[in-house]
Each structure stands twice: as structure tokens, then as C-alpha cells.
């Protein structure tokens, strides 16, 4: 297993937002492969209680496959859900930095 393949492997990943929360990994894989995109893996994102956050990361074999998928599918509507796709080109998407807590409220109530 490769420990840190950060920059080159990040170029083969695409963040997808706007998914139907009812979709499972296999549903997402099917949507993209039926459109002709060679998705190698899908990593769904869940909240602490196990509910879908409506987003995932797609993994492709090449940066070119990732680029074409974003170009073709960004803004597409699937089953009434408008998808937003962004290539993961740097560590900013991984949340590993010292960025702010966007959208978090830590004591409202």
C-alpha cells in the first residue's frame, strides 16, 4: 500500500456534491459508468449517525479521465439532483489544513 501518493493520486480524484442522500455507493458507480466514465472506486461520505451527506469522491485511473468526467458531468441533473463536480488537485479538498469551520455552529441554542 502506498502511504502518501498525494499530488498525483489527488489529480485522479473528483469530489461530487449534490447527490441524492438515498443513493448508495453502487448507485453512484452505476450512474457514472453508464455514462461511460471509467470510475475505479467511489468513497461515499456519511455523517456520524450513518446518514449520507450527499457527497462522495470518485477515483479514476488517470487525471485525464477525471478531467473529462468533470467537464461532462458538472452541472448535470440526475433524478432531479444537480451534481457539482470538482477535481481534487491539492490538499485543500482534504480538510487537512488549518482552514476555518465553514458552516459549523458550535454553540447555537
C-alpha positions, 0 to 999 in steps of 0.5 A: 500500500502506498502511504502518501501518493498525494499530488498525483493520486489527488489529480485522479480524484473528483469530489461530487456534491449534490447527490441524492442522500438515498443513493448508495455507493453502487448507485453512484458507480452505476450512474457514472459508468453508464455514462461511460466514465471509467470510475475505479472506486467511489468513497461515499461520505456519511455523517456520524449517525450513518446518514449520507451527506450527499457527497462522495469522491470518485477515483479514476485511473488517470487525471485525464479521465477525471478531467473529462468526467468533470467537464461532462458531468458538472452541472448535470441533473440526475433524478432531479439532483444537480451534481457539482463536480470538482477535481481534487488537485491539492490538499485543500479538498482534504480538510487537512489544513488549518482552514476555518469551520465553514458552516459549523455552529458550535454553540447555537441554542 
